[in-house]
């Protein structure tokens, strides 16, 4: 497994200095997986809302809203939310439709 940069958040402070925050996603060989659900199911670590949003191509705000509404399986650790890759994979498979 290797690590790749995923998301860059830039903002300007009052001193006009740019600060960059970097979120890192584990990158696996997608050729081993036949679907996004299979790919996510192969991950070993819990995912953050930012990471899950990157994989699903939605904003972290959307992931937080879905978790608040109970639409996505979530693990609450104090005030932090984490997402089990195997539960997310099962959730995706249950919502996928065959073409």
mmCIF file as gemmi writes it, N, C-alpha and C atoms, coordinates in Angstrom:
data_model
loop_
_atom_site.group_PDB
_atom_site.id
_atom_site.type_symbol
_atom_site.label_atom_id
_atom_site.label_alt_id
_atom_site.label_comp_id
_atom_site.label_asym_id
_atom_site.label_entity_id
_atom_site.label_seq_id
_atom_site.pdbx_PDB_ins_code
_atom_site.Cartn_x
_atom_site.Cartn_y
_atom_site.Cartn_z
_atom_site.occupancy
_atom_site.B_iso_or_equiv
_atom_site.pdbx_formal_charge
_atom_site.auth_seq_id
_atom_site.auth_asym_id
_atom_site.pdbx_PDB_model_num
ATOM 1 N N . UNK Axp A 1 ? 0.838 -1.168 0 1 0 ? 1 A 1
ATOM 2 C CA . UNK Axp A 1 ? 0 0 0 1 0 ? 1 A 1
ATOM 3 C C . UNK Axp A 1 ? 0.888 1.237 0 1 0 ? 1 A 1
ATOM 4 N N . UNK Axp A 2 ? 0.522 2.225 -0.797 1 0 ? 2 A 1
ATOM 5 C CA . UNK Axp A 2 ? 1.257 3.483 -0.809 1 0 ? 2 A 1
ATOM 6 C C . UNK Axp A 2 ? 0.291 4.609 -0.481 1 0 ? 2 A 1
ATOM 7 N N . UNK Axp A 3 ? 0.814 5.776 -0.192 1 0 ? 3 A 1
ATOM 8 C CA . UNK Axp A 3 ? -0.012 6.917 0.196 1 0 ? 3 A 1
ATOM 9 C C . UNK Axp A 3 ? 0.047 7.983 -0.887 1 0 ? 3 A 1
ATOM 10 N N . UNK Axp A 4 ? -1.112 8.557 -1.189 1 0 ? 4 A 1
ATOM 11 C CA . UNK Axp A 4 ? -1.172 9.635 -2.171 1 0 ? 4 A 1
ATOM 12 C C . UNK Axp A 4 ? -1.91 10.816 -1.562 1 0 ? 4 A 1
ATOM 13 N N . UNK Axp A 5 ? -1.582 12.043 -1.974 1 0 ? 5 A 1
ATOM 14 C CA . UNK Axp A 5 ? -2.342 13.195 -1.496 1 0 ? 5 A 1
ATOM 15 C C . UNK Axp A 5 ? -3.737 13.168 -2.085 1 0 ? 5 A 1
ATOM 16 N N . UNK Axp A 6 ? -4.713 13.558 -1.301 1 0 ? 6 A 1
ATOM 17 C CA . UNK Axp A 6 ? -6.086 13.48 -1.762 1 0 ? 6 A 1
ATOM 18 C C . UNK Axp A 6 ? -6.754 14.831 -1.875 1 0 ? 6 A 1
ATOM 19 N N . UNK Axp A 7 ? -6.714 15.612 -0.851 1 0 ? 7 A 1
ATOM 20 C CA . UNK Axp A 7 ? -7.519 16.813 -0.812 1 0 ? 7 A 1
ATOM 21 C C . UNK Axp A 7 ? -6.678 17.968 -0.275 1 0 ? 7 A 1
ATOM 22 N N . UNK Axp A 8 ? -6.749 19.107 -0.91 1 0 ? 8 A 1
ATOM 23 C CA . UNK Axp A 8 ? -6.009 20.274 -0.457 1 0 ? 8 A 1
ATOM 24 C C . UNK Axp A 8 ? -6.998 21.357 -0.042 1 0 ? 8 A 1
ATOM 25 N N . UNK Axp A 9 ? -6.819 21.852 1.165 1 0 ? 9 A 1
ATOM 26 C CA . UNK Axp A 9 ? -7.67 22.919 1.661 1 0 ? 9 A 1
ATOM 27 C C . UNK Axp A 9 ? -6.802 24.15 1.84 1 0 ? 9 A 1
ATOM 28 N N . UNK Axp A 10 ? -7.072 25.167 1.077 1 0 ? 10 A 1
ATOM 29 C CA . UNK Axp A 10 ? -6.279 26.391 1.144 1 0 ? 10 A 1
ATOM 30 C C . UNK Axp A 10 ? -7.121 27.508 1.741 1 0 ? 10 A 1
ATOM 31 N N . UNK Axp A 11 ? -6.512 28.31 2.517 1 0 ? 11 A 1
ATOM 32 C CA . UNK Axp A 11 ? -7.171 29.517 2.99 1 0 ? 11 A 1
ATOM 33 C C . UNK Axp A 11 ? -6.11 30.582 3.233 1 0 ? 11 A 1
ATOM 34 N N . UNK Axp A 12 ? -6.533 31.811 3.274 1 0 ? 12 A 1
ATOM 35 C CA . UNK Axp A 12 ? -5.61 32.917 3.504 1 0 ? 12 A 1
ATOM 36 C C . UNK Axp A 12 ? -5.868 33.485 4.893 1 0 ? 12 A 1
ATOM 37 N N . UNK Axp A 13 ? -4.817 33.63 5.651 1 0 ? 13 A 1
ATOM 38 C CA . UNK Axp A 13 ? -4.939 34.222 6.979 1 0 ? 13 A 1
ATOM 39 C C . UNK Axp A 13 ? -4.938 35.741 6.853 1 0 ? 13 A 1
ATOM 40 N N . UNK Axp A 14 ? -5.118 36.41 7.942 1 0 ? 14 A 1
ATOM 41 C CA . UNK Axp A 14 ? -5.123 37.867 7.937 1 0 ? 14 A 1
ATOM 42 C C . UNK Axp A 14 ? -3.798 38.459 7.491 1 0 ? 14 A 1
ATOM 43 N N . UNK Axp A 15 ? -2.724 37.684 7.562 1 0 ? 15 A 1
ATOM 44 C CA . UNK Axp A 15 ? -1.403 38.164 7.168 1 0 ? 15 A 1
ATOM 45 C C . UNK Axp A 15 ? -1.077 37.812 5.717 1 0 ? 15 A 1
ATOM 46 N N . UNK Axp A 16 ? -2.084 37.377 4.965 1 0 ? 16 A 1
ATOM 47 C CA . UNK Axp A 16 ? -1.932 36.992 3.563 1 0 ? 16 A 1
ATOM 48 C C . UNK Axp A 16 ? -0.941 35.844 3.363 1 0 ? 16 A 1
ATOM 49 N N . UNK Axp A 17 ? -0.808 35.015 4.371 1 0 ? 17 A 1
ATOM 50 C CA . UNK Axp A 17 ? 0.018 33.824 4.234 1 0 ? 17 A 1
ATOM 51 C C . UNK Axp A 17 ? -0.902 32.656 3.891 1 0 ? 17 A 1
ATOM 52 N N . UNK Axp A 18 ? -0.545 31.92 2.888 1 0 ? 18 A 1
ATOM 53 C CA . UNK Axp A 18 ? -1.365 30.771 2.496 1 0 ? 18 A 1
ATOM 54 C C . UNK Axp A 18 ? -0.928 29.542 3.277 1 0 ? 18 A 1
ATOM 55 N N . UNK Axp A 19 ? -1.908 28.852 3.836 1 0 ? 19 A 1
ATOM 56 C CA . UNK Axp A 19 ? -1.636 27.618 4.558 1 0 ? 19 A 1
ATOM 57 C C . UNK Axp A 19 ? -2.34 26.487 3.822 1 0 ? 19 A 1
ATOM 58 N N . UNK Axp A 20 ? -1.693 25.386 3.686 1 0 ? 20 A 1
ATOM 59 C CA . UNK Axp A 20 ? -2.251 24.251 2.977 1 0 ? 20 A 1
ATOM 60 C C . UNK Axp A 20 ? -2.353 23.065 3.921 1 0 ? 20 A 1
ATOM 61 N N . UNK Axp A 21 ? -3.528 22.461 3.966 1 0 ? 21 A 1
ATOM 62 C CA . UNK Axp A 21 ? -3.736 21.262 4.75 1 0 ? 21 A 1
ATOM 63 C C . UNK Axp A 21 ? -3.851 20.103 3.778 1 0 ? 21 A 1
ATOM 64 N N . UNK Axp A 22 ? -3.276 18.994 4.124 1 0 ? 22 A 1
ATOM 65 C CA . UNK Axp A 22 ? -3.219 17.849 3.232 1 0 ? 22 A 1
ATOM 66 C C . UNK Axp A 22 ? -3.881 16.649 3.889 1 0 ? 22 A 1
ATOM 67 N N . UNK Axp A 23 ? -4.866 16.089 3.222 1 0 ? 23 A 1
ATOM 68 C CA . UNK Axp A 23 ? -5.458 14.835 3.673 1 0 ? 23 A 1
ATOM 69 C C . UNK Axp A 23 ? -4.833 13.729 2.842 1 0 ? 23 A 1
ATOM 70 N N . UNK Axp A 24 ? -4.578 12.614 3.458 1 0 ? 24 A 1
ATOM 71 C CA . UNK Axp A 24 ? -3.898 11.525 2.764 1 0 ? 24 A 1
ATOM 72 C C . UNK Axp A 24 ? -4.806 10.305 2.741 1 0 ? 24 A 1
ATOM 73 N N . UNK Axp A 25 ? -4.938 9.716 1.558 1 0 ? 25 A 1
ATOM 74 C CA . UNK Axp A 25 ? -5.737 8.51 1.396 1 0 ? 25 A 1
ATOM 75 C C . UNK Axp A 25 ? -4.824 7.342 1.053 1 0 ? 25 A 1
ATOM 76 N N . UNK Axp A 26 ? -5.113 6.18 1.625 1 0 ? 26 A 1
ATOM 77 C CA . UNK Axp A 26 ? -4.358 5.014 1.196 1 0 ? 26 A 1
ATOM 78 C C . UNK Axp A 26 ? -4.762 4.669 -0.228 1 0 ? 26 A 1
ATOM 79 N N . UNK Axp A 27 ? -3.811 4.321 -1.048 1 0 ? 27 A 1
ATOM 80 C CA . UNK Axp A 27 ? -4.079 3.99 -2.44 1 0 ? 27 A 1
ATOM 81 C C . UNK Axp A 27 ? -3.702 2.539 -2.682 1 0 ? 27 A 1
ATOM 82 N N . UNK Axp A 28 ? -4.67 1.76 -3.119 1 0 ? 28 A 1
ATOM 83 C CA . UNK Axp A 28 ? -4.411 0.373 -3.447 1 0 ? 28 A 1
ATOM 84 C C . UNK Axp A 28 ? -4.566 0.216 -4.946 1 0 ? 28 A 1
ATOM 85 N N . UNK Axp A 29 ? -4.095 -0.867 -5.467 1 0 ? 29 A 1
ATOM 86 C CA . UNK Axp A 29 ? -4.21 -1.122 -6.89 1 0 ? 29 A 1
ATOM 87 C C . UNK Axp A 29 ? -5.664 -1.424 -7.222 1 0 ? 29 A 1
ATOM 88 N N . UNK Axp A 30 ? -6.3 -0.534 -7.957 1 0 ? 30 A 1
ATOM 89 C CA . UNK Axp A 30 ? -7.719 -0.657 -8.272 1 0 ? 30 A 1
ATOM 90 C C . UNK Axp A 30 ? -7.991 -1.865 -9.164 1 0 ? 30 A 1
ATOM 91 N N . UNK Axp A 31 ? -6.983 -2.381 -9.846 1 0 ? 31 A 1
ATOM 92 C CA . UNK Axp A 31 ? -7.197 -3.532 -10.723 1 0 ? 31 A 1
ATOM 93 C C . UNK Axp A 31 ? -7.539 -4.794 -9.932 1 0 ? 31 A 1
ATOM 94 N N . UNK Axp A 32 ? -7.202 -4.827 -8.651 1 0 ? 32 A 1
ATOM 95 C CA . UNK Axp A 32 ? -7.551 -5.972 -7.814 1 0 ? 32 A 1
ATOM 96 C C . UNK Axp A 32 ? -9.032 -5.979 -7.445 1 0 ? 32 A 1
ATOM 97 N N . UNK Axp A 33 ? -9.687 -4.841 -7.517 1 0 ? 33 A 1
ATOM 98 C CA . UNK Axp A 33 ? -11.084 -4.721 -7.141 1 0 ? 33 A 1
ATOM 99 C C . UNK Axp A 33 ? -11.947 -4.609 -8.399 1 0 ? 33 A 1
ATOM 100 N N . UNK Axp A 34 ? -13.122 -5.205 -8.346 1 0 ? 34 A 1
ATOM 101 C CA . UNK Axp A 34 ? -14.018 -5.141 -9.494 1 0 ? 34 A 1
ATOM 102 C C . UNK Axp A 34 ? -15.023 -4.006 -9.373 1 0 ? 34 A 1
ATOM 103 N N . UNK Axp A 35 ? -15.169 -3.435 -8.197 1 0 ? 35 A 1
ATOM 104 C CA . UNK Axp A 35 ? -16.105 -2.33 -7.986 1 0 ? 35 A 1
ATOM 105 C C . UNK Axp A 35 ? -15.572 -1.423 -6.882 1 0 ? 35 A 1
ATOM 106 N N . UNK Axp A 36 ? -16.196 -0.275 -6.738 1 0 ? 36 A 1
ATOM 107 C CA . UNK Axp A 36 ? -15.82 0.644 -5.661 1 0 ? 36 A 1
ATOM 108 C C . UNK Axp A 36 ? -16.044 -0.01 -4.307 1 0 ? 36 A 1
ATOM 109 N N . UNK Axp A 37 ? -17.136 -0.752 -4.169 1 0 ? 37 A 1
ATOM 110 C CA . UNK Axp A 37 ? -17.414 -1.439 -2.909 1 0 ? 37 A 1
ATOM 111 C C . UNK Axp A 37 ? -16.309 -2.438 -2.582 1 0 ? 37 A 1
ATOM 112 N N . UNK Axp A 38 ? -15.846 -3.196 -3.587 1 0 ? 38 A 1
ATOM 113 C CA . UNK Axp A 38 ? -14.745 -4.138 -3.36 1 0 ? 38 A 1
ATOM 114 C C . UNK Axp A 38 ? -13.47 -3.404 -2.962 1 0 ? 38 A 1
ATOM 115 N N . UNK Axp A 39 ? -13.207 -2.299 -3.644 1 0 ? 39 A 1
ATOM 116 C CA . UNK Axp A 39 ? -12.01 -1.509 -3.353 1 0 ? 39 A 1
ATOM 117 C C . UNK Axp A 39 ? -12.027 -0.985 -1.919 1 0 ? 39 A 1
ATOM 118 N N . UNK Axp A 40 ? -13.146 -0.379 -1.53 1 0 ? 40 A 1
ATOM 119 C CA . UNK Axp A 40 ? -13.253 0.158 -0.164 1 0 ? 40 A 1
ATOM 120 C C . UNK Axp A 40 ? -13.203 -0.973 0.855 1 0 ? 40 A 1
ATOM 121 N N . UNK Axp A 41 ? -13.823 -2.112 0.545 1 0 ? 41 A 1
ATOM 122 C CA . UNK Axp A 41 ? -13.818 -3.252 1.456 1 0 ? 41 A 1
ATOM 123 C C . UNK Axp A 41 ? -12.432 -3.811 1.724 1 0 ? 41 A 1
ATOM 124 N N . UNK Axp A 42 ? -11.477 -3.568 0.821 1 0 ? 42 A 1
ATOM 125 C CA . UNK Axp A 42 ? -10.105 -4.054 1.002 1 0 ? 42 A 1
ATOM 126 C C . UNK Axp A 42 ? -9.281 -3.163 1.937 1 0 ? 42 A 1
ATOM 127 N N . UNK Axp A 43 ? -9.752 -1.96 2.212 1 0 ? 43 A 1
ATOM 128 C CA . UNK Axp A 43 ? -8.998 -1.055 3.085 1 0 ? 43 A 1
ATOM 129 C C . UNK Axp A 43 ? -8.999 -1.587 4.506 1 0 ? 43 A 1
ATOM 130 N N . UNK Axp A 44 ? -7.943 -1.296 5.24 1 0 ? 44 A 1
ATOM 131 C CA . UNK Axp A 44 ? -7.787 -1.858 6.583 1 0 ? 44 A 1
ATOM 132 C C . UNK Axp A 44 ? -8.129 -0.876 7.703 1 0 ? 44 A 1
ATOM 133 N N . UNK Axp A 45 ? -7.909 0.411 7.493 1 0 ? 45 A 1
ATOM 134 C CA . UNK Axp A 45 ? -8.111 1.391 8.56 1 0 ? 45 A 1
ATOM 135 C C . UNK Axp A 45 ? -9.471 2.055 8.448 1 0 ? 45 A 1
ATOM 136 N N . UNK Axp A 46 ? -9.963 2.527 9.596 1 0 ? 46 A 1
ATOM 137 C CA . UNK Axp A 46 ? -11.196 3.287 9.587 1 0 ? 46 A 1
ATOM 138 C C . UNK Axp A 46 ? -11.002 4.552 8.745 1 0 ? 46 A 1
ATOM 139 N N . UNK Axp A 47 ? -12.064 4.994 8.094 1 0 ? 47 A 1
ATOM 140 C CA . UNK Axp A 47 ? -12.01 6.173 7.239 1 0 ? 47 A 1
ATOM 141 C C . UNK Axp A 47 ? -12.582 7.385 7.948 1 0 ? 47 A 1
ATOM 142 N N . UNK Axp A 48 ? -12.057 8.555 7.633 1 0 ? 48 A 1
ATOM 143 C CA . UNK Axp A 48 ? -12.635 9.806 8.105 1 0 ? 48 A 1
ATOM 144 C C . UNK Axp A 48 ? -13.695 10.251 7.108 1 0 ? 48 A 1
ATOM 145 N N . UNK Axp A 49 ? -14.448 11.275 7.457 1 0 ? 49 A 1
ATOM 146 C CA . UNK Axp A 49 ? -15.466 11.817 6.543 1 0 ? 49 A 1
ATOM 147 C C . UNK Axp A 49 ? -14.804 12.378 5.285 1 0 ? 49 A 1
ATOM 148 N N . UNK Axp A 50 ? -13.634 12.968 5.433 1 0 ? 50 A 1
ATOM 149 C CA . UNK Axp A 50 ? -12.914 13.518 4.275 1 0 ? 50 A 1
ATOM 150 C C . UNK Axp A 50 ? -12.506 12.393 3.333 1 0 ? 50 A 1
ATOM 151 N N . UNK Axp A 51 ? -11.96 11.321 3.886 1 0 ? 51 A 1
ATOM 152 C CA . UNK Axp A 51 ? -11.531 10.198 3.056 1 0 ? 51 A 1
ATOM 153 C C . UNK Axp A 51 ? -12.72 9.535 2.365 1 0 ? 51 A 1
ATOM 154 N N . UNK Axp A 52 ? -13.801 9.292 3.116 1 0 ? 52 A 1
ATOM 155 C CA . UNK Axp A 52 ? -14.983 8.661 2.528 1 0 ? 52 A 1
ATOM 156 C C . UNK Axp A 52 ? -15.58 9.559 1.443 1 0 ? 52 A 1
ATOM 157 N N . UNK Axp A 53 ? -15.603 10.862 1.693 1 0 ? 53 A 1
ATOM 158 C CA . UNK Axp A 53 ? -16.093 11.789 0.69 1 0 ? 53 A 1
ATOM 159 C C . UNK Axp A 53 ? -15.274 11.743 -0.584 1 0 ? 53 A 1
ATOM 160 N N . UNK Axp A 54 ? -13.952 11.61 -0.447 1 0 ? 54 A 1
ATOM 161 C CA . UNK Axp A 54 ? -13.083 11.498 -1.62 1 0 ? 54 A 1
ATOM 162 C C . UNK Axp A 54 ? -13.418 10.253 -2.43 1 0 ? 54 A 1
ATOM 163 N N . UNK Axp A 55 ? -13.599 9.13 -1.748 1 0 ? 55 A 1
ATOM 164 C CA . UNK Axp A 55 ? -13.905 7.892 -2.452 1 0 ? 55 A 1
ATOM 165 C C . UNK Axp A 55 ? -15.275 7.938 -3.124 1 0 ? 55 A 1
ATOM 166 N N . UNK Axp A 56 ? -16.252 8.576 -2.478 1 0 ? 56 A 1
ATOM 167 C CA . UNK Axp A 56 ? -17.614 8.624 -3.019 1 0 ? 56 A 1
ATOM 168 C C . UNK Axp A 56 ? -17.86 9.843 -3.907 1 0 ? 56 A 1
ATOM 169 N N . UNK Axp A 57 ? -16.87 10.709 -4.022 1 0 ? 57 A 1
ATOM 170 C CA . UNK Axp A 57 ? -16.977 11.944 -4.825 1 0 ? 57 A 1
ATOM 171 C C . UNK Axp A 57 ? -18.082 12.862 -4.321 1 0 ? 57 A 1
ATOM 172 N N . UNK Axp A 58 ? -18.155 12.992 -2.999 1 0 ? 58 A 1
ATOM 173 C CA . UNK Axp A 58 ? -19.067 13.946 -2.368 1 0 ? 58 A 1
ATOM 174 C C . UNK Axp A 58 ? -18.264 14.745 -1.345 1 0 ? 58 A 1
ATOM 175 N N . UNK Axp A 59 ? -18.827 15.832 -0.884 1 0 ? 59 A 1
ATOM 176 C CA . UNK Axp A 59 ? -18.12 16.663 0.091 1 0 ? 59 A 1
ATOM 177 C C . UNK Axp A 59 ? -18.183 16.023 1.48 1 0 ? 59 A 1
ATOM 178 N N . UNK Axp A 60 ? -17.223 16.361 2.339 1 0 ? 60 A 1
ATOM 179 C CA . UNK Axp A 60 ? -17.291 15.865 3.722 1 0 ? 60 A 1
ATOM 180 C C . UNK Axp A 60 ? -18.572 16.318 4.427 1 0 ? 60 A 1
ATOM 181 N N . UNK Axp A 61 ? -19.063 17.496 4.071 1 0 ? 61 A 1
ATOM 182 C CA . UNK Axp A 61 ? -20.311 17.997 4.665 1 0 ? 61 A 1
ATOM 183 C C . UNK Axp A 61 ? -21.466 17.052 4.35 1 0 ? 61 A 1
ATOM 184 N N . UNK Axp A 62 ? -21.506 16.535 3.134 1 0 ? 62 A 1
ATOM 185 C CA . UNK Axp A 62 ? -22.544 15.575 2.747 1 0 ? 62 A 1
ATOM 186 C C . UNK Axp A 62 ? -22.411 14.293 3.558 1 0 ? 62 A 1
ATOM 187 N N . UNK Axp A 63 ? -21.186 13.822 3.752 1 0 ? 63 A 1
ATOM 188 C CA . UNK Axp A 63 ? -20.962 12.611 4.556 1 0 ? 63 A 1
ATOM 189 C C . UNK Axp A 63 ? -21.437 12.839 5.984 1 0 ? 63 A 1
ATOM 190 N N . UNK Axp A 64 ? -21.148 14.006 6.564 1 0 ? 64 A 1
ATOM 191 C CA . UNK Axp A 64 ? -21.625 14.323 7.914 1 0 ? 64 A 1
ATOM 192 C C . UNK Axp A 64 ? -23.146 14.351 7.963 1 0 ? 64 A 1
ATOM 193 N N . UNK Axp A 65 ? -23.788 14.936 6.948 1 0 ? 65 A 1
ATOM 194 C CA . UNK Axp A 65 ? -25.254 14.982 6.908 1 0 ? 65 A 1
ATOM 195 C C . UNK Axp A 65 ? -25.838 13.583 6.814 1 0 ? 65 A 1
ATOM 196 N N . UNK Axp A 66 ? -25.257 12.739 5.956 1 0 ? 66 A 1
ATOM 197 C CA . UNK Axp A 66 ? -25.742 11.366 5.834 1 0 ? 66 A 1
ATOM 198 C C . UNK Axp A 66 ? -25.61 10.617 7.153 1 0 ? 66 A 1
ATOM 199 N N . UNK Axp A 67 ? -24.491 10.821 7.865 1 0 ? 67 A 1
ATOM 200 C CA . UNK Axp A 67 ? -24.298 10.116 9.133 1 0 ? 67 A 1
ATOM 201 C C . UNK Axp A 67 ? -25.283 10.607 10.182 1 0 ? 67 A 1
ATOM 202 N N . UNK Axp A 68 ? -25.578 11.903 10.173 1 0 ? 68 A 1
ATOM 203 C CA . UNK Axp A 68 ? -26.554 12.463 11.117 1 0 ? 68 A 1
ATOM 204 C C . UNK Axp A 68 ? -27.949 11.925 10.842 1 0 ? 68 A 1
ATOM 205 N N . UNK Axp A 69 ? -28.269 11.717 9.569 1 0 ? 69 A 1
ATOM 206 C CA . UNK Axp A 69 ? -29.577 11.198 9.168 1 0 ? 69 A 1
ATOM 207 C C . UNK Axp A 69 ? -29.657 9.675 9.283 1 0 ? 69 A 1
ATOM 208 N N . UNK Axp A 70 ? -28.54 9.006 9.578 1 0 ? 70 A 1
ATOM 209 C CA . UNK Axp A 70 ? -28.521 7.561 9.699 1 0 ? 70 A 1
ATOM 210 C C . UNK Axp A 70 ? -28.504 6.852 8.356 1 0 ? 70 A 1
ATOM 211 N N . UNK Axp A 71 ? -28.12 7.55 7.303 1 0 ? 71 A 1
ATOM 212 C CA . UNK Axp A 71 ? -28.118 6.973 5.958 1 0 ? 71 A 1
ATOM 213 C C . UNK Axp A 71 ? -26.843 6.19 5.649 1 0 ? 71 A 1
ATOM 214 N N . UNK Axp A 72 ? -25.791 6.39 6.426 1 0 ? 72 A 1
ATOM 215 C CA . UNK Axp A 72 ? -24.515 5.707 6.195 1 0 ? 72 A 1
ATOM 216 C C . UNK Axp A 72 ? -24.046 5.125 7.537 1 0 ? 72 A 1
ATOM 217 N N . UNK Axp A 73 ? -23.482 3.898 7.541 1 0 ? 73 A 1
ATOM 218 C CA . UNK Axp A 73 ? -23.005 3.326 8.808 1 0 ? 73 A 1
ATOM 219 C C . UNK Axp A 73 ? -21.81 4.111 9.351 1 0 ? 73 A 1
ATOM 220 N N . UNK Axp A 74 ? -21.875 4.449 10.621 1 0 ? 74 A 1
ATOM 221 C CA . UNK Axp A 74 ? -20.853 5.306 11.224 1 0 ? 74 A 1
ATOM 222 C C . UNK Axp A 74 ? -20.465 4.77 12.599 1 0 ? 74 A 1
ATOM 223 N N . UNK Axp A 75 ? -19.236 5.012 12.991 1 0 ? 75 A 1
ATOM 224 C CA . UNK Axp A 75 ? -18.747 4.712 14.337 1 0 ? 75 A 1
ATOM 225 C C . UNK Axp A 75 ? -18.456 6.047 14.996 1 0 ? 75 A 1
ATOM 226 N N . UNK Axp A 76 ? -19.093 6.297 16.118 1 0 ? 76 A 1
ATOM 227 C CA . UNK Axp A 76 ? -18.853 7.547 16.85 1 0 ? 76 A 1
ATOM 228 C C . UNK Axp A 76 ? -17.835 7.289 17.948 1 0 ? 76 A 1
ATOM 229 N N . UNK Axp A 77 ? -16.772 8.086 17.93 1 0 ? 77 A 1
ATOM 230 C CA . UNK Axp A 77 ? -15.717 7.98 18.932 1 0 ? 77 A 1
ATOM 231 C C . UNK Axp A 77 ? -15.608 9.356 19.598 1 0 ? 77 A 1
ATOM 232 N N . UNK Axp A 78 ? -16.393 9.551 20.652 1 0 ? 78 A 1
ATOM 233 C CA . UNK Axp A 78 ? -16.469 10.881 21.246 1 0 ? 78 A 1
ATOM 234 C C . UNK Axp A 78 ? -17.166 11.802 20.263 1 0 ? 78 A 1
ATOM 235 N N . UNK Axp A 79 ? -16.497 12.867 19.877 1 0 ? 79 A 1
ATOM 236 C CA . UNK Axp A 79 ? -17.074 13.781 18.887 1 0 ? 79 A 1
ATOM 237 C C . UNK Axp A 79 ? -16.611 13.461 17.469 1 0 ? 79 A 1
ATOM 238 N N . UNK Axp A 80 ? -15.705 12.493 17.333 1 0 ? 80 A 1
ATOM 239 C CA . UNK Axp A 80 ? -15.175 12.124 16.011 1 0 ? 80 A 1
ATOM 240 C C . UNK Axp A 80 ? -16.045 11.041 15.375 1 0 ? 80 A 1
ATOM 241 N N . UNK Axp A 81 ? -16.155 11.107 14.071 1 0 ? 81 A 1
ATOM 242 C CA . UNK Axp A 81 ? -16.861 10.087 13.305 1 0 ? 81 A 1
ATOM 243 C C . UNK Axp A 81 ? -15.858 9.309 12.479 1 0 ? 81 A 1
ATOM 244 N N . UNK Axp A 82 ? -15.995 7.989 12.476 1 0 ? 82 A 1
ATOM 245 C CA . UNK Axp A 82 ? -15.152 7.139 11.649 1 0 ? 82 A 1
ATOM 246 C C . UNK Axp A 82 ? -16.053 6.145 10.933 1 0 ? 82 A 1
ATOM 247 N N . UNK Axp A 83 ? -15.576 5.647 9.809 1 0 ? 83 A 1
ATOM 248 C CA . UNK Axp A 83 ? -16.373 4.783 8.966 1 0 ? 83 A 1
ATOM 249 C C . UNK Axp A 83 ? -15.606 3.493 8.693 1 0 ? 83 A 1
ATOM 250 N N . UNK Axp A 84 ? -16.248 2.351 9.016 1 0 ? 84 A 1
ATOM 251 C CA . UNK Axp A 84 ? -15.63 1.046 8.813 1 0 ? 84 A 1
ATOM 252 C C . UNK Axp A 84 ? -15.706 0.693 7.328 1 0 ? 84 A 1
ATOM 253 N N . UNK Axp A 85 ? -14.576 0.443 6.68 1 0 ? 85 A 1
ATOM 254 C CA . UNK Axp A 85 ? -14.588 0.154 5.245 1 0 ? 85 A 1
ATOM 255 C C . UNK Axp A 85 ? -15.465 -1.044 4.863 1 0 ? 85 A 1
ATOM 256 N N . UNK Axp A 86 ? -15.481 -2.077 5.697 1 0 ? 86 A 1
ATOM 257 C CA . UNK Axp A 86 ? -16.299 -3.255 5.381 1 0 ? 86 A 1
ATOM 258 C C . UNK Axp A 86 ? -17.79 -2.925 5.472 1 0 ? 86 A 1
ATOM 259 N N . UNK Axp A 87 ? -18.184 -2.127 6.463 1 0 ? 87 A 1
ATOM 260 C CA . UNK Axp A 87 ? -19.587 -1.716 6.58 1 0 ? 87 A 1
ATOM 261 C C . UNK Axp A 87 ? -19.978 -0.79 5.43 1 0 ? 87 A 1
ATOM 262 N N . UNK Axp A 88 ? -19.072 0.087 5.033 1 0 ? 88 A 1
ATOM 263 C CA . UNK Axp A 88 ? -19.334 0.979 3.902 1 0 ? 88 A 1
ATOM 264 C C . UNK Axp A 88 ? -19.471 0.171 2.612 1 0 ? 88 A 1
ATOM 265 N N . UNK Axp A 89 ? -18.615 -0.84 2.44 1 0 ? 89 A 1
ATOM 266 C CA . UNK Axp A 89 ? -18.691 -1.692 1.249 1 0 ? 89 A 1
ATOM 267 C C . UNK Axp A 89 ? -20.036 -2.413 1.193 1 0 ? 89 A 1
ATOM 268 N N . UNK Axp A 90 ? -20.487 -2.949 2.324 1 0 ? 90 A 1
ATOM 269 C CA . UNK Axp A 90 ? -21.787 -3.625 2.37 1 0 ? 90 A 1
ATOM 270 C C . UNK Axp A 90 ? -22.916 -2.635 2.087 1 0 ? 90 A 1
ATOM 271 N N . UNK Axp A 91 ? -22.801 -1.417 2.627 1 0 ? 91 A 1
ATOM 272 C CA . UNK Axp A 91 ? -23.787 -0.36 2.398 1 0 ? 91 A 1
ATOM 273 C C . UNK Axp A 91 ? -23.857 -0.01 0.916 1 0 ? 91 A 1
ATOM 274 N N . UNK Axp A 92 ? -22.706 0.099 0.257 1 0 ? 92 A 1
ATOM 275 C CA . UNK Axp A 92 ? -22.678 0.398 -1.173 1 0 ? 92 A 1
ATOM 276 C C . UNK Axp A 92 ? -23.289 -0.738 -1.993 1 0 ? 92 A 1
ATOM 277 N N . UNK Axp A 93 ? -22.962 -1.976 -1.637 1 0 ? 93 A 1
ATOM 278 C CA . UNK Axp A 93 ? -23.51 -3.12 -2.374 1 0 ? 93 A 1
ATOM 279 C C . UNK Axp A 93 ? -25.032 -3.195 -2.242 1 0 ? 93 A 1
ATOM 280 N N . UNK Axp A 94 ? -25.551 -2.864 -1.054 1 0 ? 94 A 1
ATOM 281 C CA . UNK Axp A 94 ? -26.996 -2.907 -0.835 1 0 ? 94 A 1
ATOM 282 C C . UNK Axp A 94 ? -27.723 -1.831 -1.656 1 0 ? 94 A 1
ATOM 283 N N . UNK Axp A 95 ? -27.024 -0.752 -1.987 1 0 ? 95 A 1
ATOM 284 C CA . UNK Axp A 95 ? -27.644 0.34 -2.72 1 0 ? 95 A 1
ATOM 285 C C . UNK Axp A 95 ? -27.329 0.344 -4.209 1 0 ? 95 A 1
ATOM 286 N N . UNK Axp A 96 ? -26.497 -0.582 -4.656 1 0 ? 96 A 1
ATOM 287 C CA . UNK Axp A 96 ? -26.156 -0.608 -6.072 1 0 ? 96 A 1
ATOM 288 C C . UNK Axp A 96 ? -27.221 -1.383 -6.848 1 0 ? 96 A 1
ATOM 289 N N . UNK Axp A 97 ? -27.381 -0.987 -8.099 1 0 ? 97 A 1
ATOM 290 C CA . UNK Axp A 97 ? -28.328 -1.663 -8.966 1 0 ? 97 A 1
ATOM 291 C C . UNK Axp A 97 ? -27.602 -2.215 -10.172 1 0 ? 97 A 1
ATOM 292 N N . UNK Axp A 98 ? -28.004 -3.364 -10.618 1 0 ? 98 A 1
ATOM 293 C CA . UNK Axp A 98 ? -27.4 -3.961 -11.8 1 0 ? 98 A 1
ATOM 294 C C . UNK Axp A 98 ? -27.95 -3.296 -13.047 1 0 ? 98 A 1
ATOM 295 N N . UNK Axp A 99 ? -27.083 -3.12 -14.024 1 0 ? 99 A 1
ATOM 296 C CA . UNK Axp A 99 ? -27.504 -2.49 -15.283 1 0 ? 99 A 1
ATOM 297 C C . UNK Axp A 99 ? -27.717 -3.552 -16.336 1 0 ? 99 A 1
